[in-house]
């Protein structure tokens, strides 16, 4: 059975400013903590593009996954993610994800990050649901914060590794290693030289999560 979650974040940037960063869909795809890189040399500005995205899961397992951009329009990017056919084994979490920016006023907007997927772990259903409900909100919140940093709405120094994941034992020993190899880290590093075009006060506040 598919499970869904929506995570919100209020950012002190206009929707147009956020979209300026989002409109290259590589940024949206790359903000996830598990994505090592987005293997595409040009900006992605349309639906239908299929992109290889190597993954690193807690430093213990790597696999090549694919992302297909399924929706692309102003203020909205949606994609599906799946294990590439040449990879051995089952796809333990095929899913789709959408990032939408909703205008609030000329200085603020809300990031709406929605995911829908199915865990295929060989464990009881209640345990799959427990993992989803416990960790997916933390991962999506981290996505949103990375986007906020990318648009200059949050200081790079404010963003931290999602500490809730430390409860997964592998994170204790390997978390720092795989974090450094993720595209999330590169976005944060690039943001340190970001110069906003407007005089909007920096800072982001967490909106309500679903």
C-alpha positions as CSV (number, residue, x, y, z in Angstrom):
1,X,0.0,0.0,0.0
2,X,1.3,3.4,-0.9
3,X,2.1,5.9,1.9
4,X,2.2,9.7,1.6
5,X,3.5,12.6,3.5
6,X,3.6,16.4,2.9
7,X,6.1,18.6,4.6
8,X,5.9,22.4,4.6
9,X,8.4,25.2,5.2
10,X,7.8,29.0,5.3
11,X,10.7,30.8,3.7
12,X,11.5,34.5,3.6
13,X,11.8,34.7,-0.1
14,X,9.2,35.4,-2.8
15,X,7.9,32.5,-4.9
16,X,9.7,34.0,-7.9
17,X,13.0,34.0,-6.1
18,X,12.5,30.4,-5.0
19,X,11.4,29.4,-8.5
20,X,14.6,31.0,-9.9
21,X,16.5,28.3,-8.1
22,X,14.0,25.5,-8.6
23,X,13.6,26.0,-12.4
24,X,16.7,24.0,-13.0
25,X,15.2,20.7,-11.8
26,X,18.7,19.4,-11.1
27,X,18.6,21.5,-7.9
28,X,15.3,19.9,-6.8
29,X,16.6,16.4,-7.5
30,X,20.0,17.0,-6.0
31,X,18.8,18.4,-2.6
32,X,18.0,14.9,-1.2
33,X,20.4,13.6,1.4
34,X,21.0,10.2,-0.4
35,X,21.8,11.6,-3.8
36,X,25.5,11.5,-4.6
37,X,25.2,13.4,-7.9
38,X,22.8,14.2,-10.7
39,X,24.3,12.9,-14.0
40,X,23.1,15.5,-16.3
41,X,25.3,18.2,-17.9
42,X,22.6,20.8,-18.8
43,X,19.8,22.5,-16.9
44,X,16.6,20.5,-16.8
45,X,13.7,22.7,-17.6
46,X,11.0,20.3,-18.9
47,X,9.2,17.1,-18.2
48,X,10.2,13.8,-19.7
49,X,13.9,13.9,-18.9
50,X,15.3,10.7,-17.4
51,X,18.4,11.2,-15.2
52,X,20.7,8.6,-13.6
53,X,21.2,9.5,-9.9
54,X,23.6,7.3,-8.0
55,X,22.6,6.8,-4.4
56,X,24.5,6.3,-1.2
57,X,22.5,4.8,1.7
58,X,24.2,5.4,5.0
59,X,27.6,4.7,3.5
60,X,26.8,1.0,3.6
61,X,25.1,0.5,0.2
62,X,25.3,2.3,-3.1
63,X,23.1,1.8,-6.1
64,X,22.3,3.5,-9.3
65,X,18.7,4.8,-9.4
66,X,16.9,6.7,-12.1
67,X,14.7,9.9,-11.8
68,X,12.1,10.8,-14.4
69,X,10.8,14.4,-14.4
70,X,7.1,13.9,-14.7
71,X,5.8,17.4,-14.1
72,X,7.4,20.7,-14.8
73,X,5.6,24.1,-14.7
74,X,6.1,27.4,-13.0
75,X,6.5,26.9,-9.2
76,X,6.3,23.1,-9.5
77,X,8.7,20.2,-10.2
78,X,7.6,16.5,-9.8
79,X,9.6,13.4,-10.4
80,X,9.5,9.6,-10.0
81,X,12.4,7.6,-8.7
82,X,13.1,4.0,-9.3
83,X,16.0,1.4,-9.2
84,X,17.6,1.0,-12.6
85,X,17.0,-2.3,-14.3
86,X,20.7,-3.2,-14.5
87,X,20.9,-3.1,-10.7
88,X,20.4,-6.4,-8.9
89,X,17.7,-7.0,-6.3
90,X,14.3,-5.4,-5.7
91,X,13.5,-1.7,-5.5
92,X,12.8,-1.3,-1.8
93,X,11.3,2.2,-2.2
94,X,9.9,3.2,-5.5
95,X,8.3,6.6,-5.1
96,X,7.3,10.0,-6.5
97,X,8.1,13.4,-5.1
98,X,6.9,16.9,-5.8
99,X,8.2,20.3,-4.7
100,X,5.8,23.3,-5.1
101,X,6.4,26.8,-4.0
102,X,3.2,28.7,-3.0
103,X,3.3,32.5,-2.8
104,X,2.3,34.2,0.5
105,X,3.2,37.8,-0.3
106,X,6.0,39.6,-2.2
107,X,8.6,38.6,0.4
108,X,7.5,35.1,1.6
109,X,6.4,31.8,0.2
110,X,5.8,28.2,1.4
111,X,7.6,25.2,0.2
112,X,5.3,22.2,-0.2
113,X,7.2,18.9,-0.4
114,X,5.1,15.8,-1.1
115,X,6.2,12.2,-1.4
116,X,4.3,9.1,-2.2
117,X,5.9,5.7,-2.2
118,X,5.8,2.0,-1.2
119,X,8.3,0.3,1.1
120,X,9.0,-3.2,-0.2
121,X,11.1,-4.4,2.8
122,X,10.5,-8.0,3.8
123,X,9.2,-7.0,7.2
124,X,5.7,-6.7,8.7
125,X,3.5,-3.9,7.3
126,X,3.3,-2.0,10.7
127,X,7.1,-1.8,10.8
128,X,7.2,-0.4,7.2
129,X,4.7,2.2,8.2
130,X,6.6,3.0,11.4
131,X,9.8,3.6,9.4
132,X,8.0,5.8,6.9
133,X,6.2,8.0,9.5
134,X,9.3,8.3,11.7
135,X,12.0,9.2,9.1
136,X,10.3,10.6,6.0
137,X,9.2,13.9,7.7
138,X,12.8,14.4,8.8
139,X,14.2,13.7,5.3
140,X,11.7,16.0,3.6
141,X,12.3,18.8,6.2
142,X,16.0,18.5,5.4
143,X,15.1,18.8,1.7
144,X,13.2,22.0,2.4
145,X,16.0,23.5,4.4
146,X,18.5,22.8,1.7
147,X,16.2,24.6,-0.8
148,X,15.9,27.5,1.7
149,X,19.7,27.7,1.9
150,X,20.0,27.5,-1.9
151,X,17.8,30.6,-2.3
152,X,19.5,32.6,0.5
153,X,16.6,32.4,2.9
154,X,18.6,30.4,5.5
155,X,22.2,30.7,6.5
156,X,24.3,27.6,5.5
157,X,25.5,27.5,9.1
158,X,21.9,26.9,10.3
159,X,21.4,23.7,8.5
160,X,22.4,20.5,10.2
161,X,22.5,16.8,9.5
162,X,19.0,15.5,10.3
163,X,19.8,14.2,13.7
164,X,16.7,12.0,13.9
165,X,18.4,9.7,11.5
166,X,21.1,9.0,14.0
167,X,18.7,6.4,15.5
168,X,19.5,4.3,12.5
169,X,22.6,2.5,13.7
170,X,24.5,2.8,10.5
171,X,24.3,6.6,10.8
172,X,26.5,6.5,13.9
173,X,29.5,5.1,12.0
174,X,28.9,6.1,8.4
175,X,26.7,9.1,8.5
176,X,29.4,11.8,8.1
177,X,30.9,10.0,5.2
178,X,27.9,9.7,3.0
179,X,26.7,13.2,3.9
180,X,29.9,14.7,2.5
181,X,29.3,12.8,-0.7
182,X,25.8,14.0,-1.3
183,X,24.7,16.8,-3.7
184,X,23.0,18.3,-0.6
185,X,26.4,19.2,0.7
186,X,27.4,20.9,-2.6
187,X,24.3,23.0,-2.7
188,X,25.0,24.2,0.8
189,X,28.6,25.0,0.0
190,X,27.6,26.9,-3.2
191,X,25.1,28.9,-1.1
192,X,27.9,30.3,1.0
193,X,28.8,32.6,-1.8
194,X,25.2,33.4,-2.7
195,X,24.4,37.1,-3.1
196,X,20.6,37.8,-3.0
197,X,19.3,40.2,-5.5
198,X,16.8,41.7,-3.1
199,X,17.1,43.1,0.4
200,X,14.8,40.5,1.9
201,X,15.9,39.6,5.5
202,X,17.5,36.2,5.7
203,X,16.1,33.4,7.7
204,X,13.5,30.7,7.4
205,X,10.8,29.5,9.7
206,X,9.4,26.0,9.7
207,X,5.8,25.8,8.6
208,X,3.3,23.2,9.7
209,X,4.0,19.6,8.6
210,X,1.3,17.3,7.5
